[in-house]
């Protein structure tokens, strides 16, 4: 699944972690020094409203630093372990990371825009308003500029990711087909090569991009939420604590993730078992097409009974899982408002700051709730992974019967 596309080395993923950690450490430790050497101004911490957010010296330095880091890492693996898919697997992954980071920065730019716009709206609605139409139109034009970038970036990223994932599927397909003479006798081999590689690729497209986006969003919005917490002095029941919004969002998101993980713990196994009983029923029907002694009514009734039992178990477990998931999601819609009631009543924030807090809190919460939002796809991915893993075990002459979908 992975070695066919990424470098075939047990050290590759460790090298990804080590190099990424080294680059992150280097950025936080020496970016100011590097910026000074390049003659860039990195001391201005005031947010830039509009398209200029992406054209600051800090962004220019990051573009250079990221490109150099990715190029050095790719060059290393080109020399160590050449692979026909290296350009797609390493450089393609890097481009997706950068594009996802940039899209998250689009969200940050829109959040920076919210304060001046909604404060201007609040001011315009008062009798003593000094806000002009020109000011509001100017802010709306700035939003349109950011939105245009967001649309173009989204479309181009999805287009590239689709090609990236299909190349990954092609690499898996080529590997399995090269072993076809060895695995053709395995039950369901054709389904593993065609259907499961297709499903693996499509699920990875959805889960992979959303996971990277969730991590990037955390890195971008946690500092924003930390900064906005200075406007909120206390929380209901708890009272005064340092950076209340920051800690509340983390605690609430972890609670939701653990809740859904515990409630849905049985689902991956049931989904995997469901594939097994479906495969057994399908296999008997296929044999019955050419052999009149197979697919007898009694045998089919027994196999279909197994299918029915497993589906009924799935329905039951999904029922209480959906109850817990829906209740949490509905509570999440008003949770931040509950936290802000004392602050709103005391009149300590403006409408613009309120909008920034709501956006930042939701971004952080949704990032932490990646498992909550993606649980169905994760369950499906685990099921596909188990089947392909069992298939690859057979290729390596390992015990296939213990885990196979037969």
N, C-alpha and C positions, 0 to 999 in steps of 0.2 A: 504493500500500500504506500509506503513512504520511500523505501530504498530504490524503487524503480524510478522515482522522480527527483528526489534529493540525492546528494552524494552518498554512496553506499559505504558508509563508515560509522562505526558505533560512536565515534568522537564528534560527529557532525553537530548533533543537537547540543552537546556539552559546549562545543566551540561557539555556538550561537549565543548561549547564555553568558559565557565568559566574555566574549567580544562585546555584546550588548552592555553588560555591566561595566566593562572597562570604558566604553564610549560614553555612557551616561555619567560615570565618575569624572571622566575628562572634561565633559561639557560643563558640569556644575563647578568643577574646580578651576578650570583654566579658560573658560569662554571669555571672561572679561579681559584677561591678559592677551588672548588671541585677537579680540576685537580691537584693543589698543594698537597692537602690532599692524593690523590692517587699516588703521585710521578710522574705525567705526565708533559711533557714539552709542553706548549701551547703558548710559546712566539715567535716561529719561524713562521713568516708570509710569507716567501718565498714560491712560488708555487712549489710543487714537481711534476716533470715530469714523466709520466708513471704510472704503477700499484701501485707504492708507495704512490700515492695520496690518496688511500683508506686505507692505513695502518699507517697513522700518529697518534700521540697521541690524537690530536683533534678529529679525527674520532672515535677512540676507546672510548673516553669519551662520544661522542654523542650516540654511539651504546648502551652503558650502561644506559645512562640517558633516552633515548627513551624507551628502554625495561622496565625499572623500572616504568616510568610514565604510560605506557600502562597497565602494570600488576596491578598497584594500582587502576586505573580507572575501569578495568574489574572486579577486586575483589569486588569493591564497589557495582557495579550493580548486581553481582552474589548474594550478600547478600540482597540487597534492593528489586530487582524485578527479580527473577529467570525466565528464558525463555529458551526453548529447542534450540533456535537458537542463544543464546548469544555468544557462541564460534565463530560462523561464523560472526555474525553481528559486534561485538566489536573487537575481536582479529583479525578476517579476515580483517576488515577495517584498523586496525592498520598495519597489514602486507602489505596491498596495499599502504598505505601512505609511509611506510618505503621503499618499493621497488621503488615507484615513485620518492621519494627523492634521492635514490641511483642512479637511471637512469639519473636524472638531473645532479648529480655529475659526472656521466660518461661524459656528455656533457661539463661540466666545465673542466674535465681532458683533453679532446680532445682540448678544446680551449687553455688551458695552453700549450699544445704540439705544437700548430700552430706557436707560435712566434719563438722558436728555430729552428723548421724545415724550415719554409719559409724564415727566415733570413739566414739560412745555404744555402738554394737554391739560394737566391739572391747573397750571397757572392760567391758561387761556379760558378756563371755565369760571374763573373768579371775576368779580366786578372790577378789580384793580389790575386786570391783565395788561401786560406789556408785550405779549407775544404777538408777532405779526404772521400773516399768511406766508410770507416769504420764508420765515424761519421753519414753519411746519413743512412746507413744500420741500425745502432744502433737506430736512431730515428724512422725508419720505424718499427723495431721490437717492440719498445715501443707503437707505434700506434696499432700494431696487438694485443698486450696484452690487451689494453683498448677495442679494438673492440670485442675481444673474450668475455670479461666480458659483454659488451653491448648486444651481441647476446644471450648469455645464460640467462641474466637477462630478456630480452624482452620476450623470449619464455616461461620461467617459470612464469613470471608475468601474461602473457596473459592466460596461462593454469590455473593458480589459480583464476584469475578474472572470467573466464568462469564458473568455479565451484561455486564461490561465488555468481554470479548473478543467476545461476540456483537454488541455495539454497533459494535465495530471492524469485524467482518465485514460488518455492515449498511452501514457507511459505504463500504467497498470495493465492495460489491455495488451500491449506489446509483450510485457513480461509474462503474463499468464498464457498468452498464445504460444510463446516460445517453449513453454512447458506442457503444451497441450497433449503431446504423445504420452506424457507421464500421468496426467490427471484426467484424461478423457473417460476413464473407467469409474471415476468418483461420481456418486449420485449427485445430480444437481450441478455438475461442473459448468454446463452451458449457462445456467442461470447465474452462477457466481461471476463468470466472465462478462456476461452481457448486462444483466439487470443490476447486480450488486455494485459493480464498478460505476454504473450510471447513477445509482442512488447515492453511493458514497460521494461522488463528485458533486452532485446537486446539493446534498446536505452540507458538505464542506463549504460550498459557495455561500450558503446562508449563515451557517454557524460561525465559520471562520472569520468572515468580514465583521459580523456583529460582535464577536468576541474581541477582536482587535479594536474596534470602535469603542467598545465599553471600557477597555483599559486606557485607551488614549483620552477618552472623555474624563475619566477619573483624574489623570495627570493634569488635565487642563482646568477642570472645574473645582477640584478640591481646594486649591489655593484661592480661587474666587470666592468659594463659600466660606473659607476661613476669614477672608477679608470682610465679607458682608456680615459676618457674625458680630462685628463690633457694634452694629446698629440694634442688636437684640440683647438686652441685658438679663432677661430671665425667661424661664420656661414654666408652663403650668405644672403645678404639684412639686416639681424638682426645685424650682427657684433659680437663684443665680449660680451660673457656672461659666467657666471660660469657654469661649467659642462654642456656644450652645448649638447653633445650627449644624456646625461641622460634626460634632459628636452625635447629635440626634440622628442625622442622616445615615451615618455609619451604623449606629445601633439598630435603627429601624430596618435597614436593608439586610443586615446580617440576620436579624430575626426572621425576615421573610424568606431568605435563602435557606436557612436551617429548617424552617417550618415545612417548606415545600419539598426539601430533600428527604426529610423524615417521612412525611405523608406519602411521597411517591417512591419510596425505596423498593417496593415490590414490582414496579412497572417494567423496568428493563428486562428482568428475568421472565416475566409473563409475555412480553413482546417477543423475546427470543424463542420461548416455548411455542408461541403461536405460529412462528415461522416453521417450526419443526412439525407440528401436527398438520399444518396446511400442506407442507411438502410431502409428508407421508400419504395424505389423501390424494394429492395430485399425482404422485408416483404410481399409486395403484391404478388410477384411472388411465394413465398413459400405458401401463403394461396391459391393461384390459383391451386397448385398441388392437393389439396384435395377438393376444393370447386369450382364448375364450375361457380358459380355466382361472384367469385372474379377474379382479374387479367383480367378484360375486356379491350379490345384495347383502348377505350377512357381513362380509368383510367391509364393504363400503359403509354400511350402517354403523359398525363399530368405530371405524376411522372417523366418520363424520360426528359421532358422539363425542370423541375426543376434541374435535374442532369446536363443537358447541360448548362443551364444558370450559374450555380455555377462554373462549370469547365471553362467556357469562362471568368468569372471574375477572377478566379485563374490564367489563362494564361496571362491575361492583367497585373495583379499586379506583377506576377513573371517576366514579360518582363522588366518593368522598374527597378525592384529590381535587376535583373541580370545585367542590364546595369550599374547601380551604383556600384554593387559589383565587377564586372569585371574591371571597370575603376579604382577603388580604389586599387585592387590587382596588376594591372599592374603598377600603379604609385608607389606602395610600393616597387616594384622590383628595382627601380632606386633612390628612395628617399634618401637613405643613401649616395649614390655616389654624389648626388647633394650637400649634406651637406659637404662632404669631399673634394670637388674640390679645394677650397683655400688651404687646408692643403696639399693635394697631390702635387699641383703645386709648393708650397713653399718647398717641399722636407723635411717636418718636421717629417715624419714617415717612418719606414722601411716596407718592404713587409710583414714581420711577424706580425707587429703591425696592419697593414691594415687588414689582415686576421682575427685577433682577434676582431677588431672593427666590421667588417662585421658580424661575427658570433654572437657576443654578442648583437648587435643591432637587428639582425633578431630574436634572441631568445626572447628578451624583447618585440619586436613589435608583434610577433606571440602570445605571452602569453596574451598581452593586447587585441589582436584581436580574442580572444576566441569566442565571439559572432559572429564576422564576418565570421569566418571559419565554425562555427557549426550552423549557423542560420537555415538551412533546418531541421536538426535533432531537434533543439529546438522547431521549429514550430510543428513537428510531436509529440514530447514529450508533449507539451501543449495540443494538441488534445487528445492524449491518456489519459493524466491526467484528463482532463475534463470529459471524458466518465467514467473512473473508479470512479471519485469523485461523479458523479451523481449516479452511481451504489451503492456506499457505502451510499449515502444519503437515498436511498430506503431501504437499510438494517437497517438503524437507524430510519425508519419510518418518514423521512423528505420528503419535497416536491420534488418528483422525476421528475414530468412532466416539471418543468421549465427549467431543464438543460439536460434532458435525450436525448440520441440519439435513436429516435424511428422511 
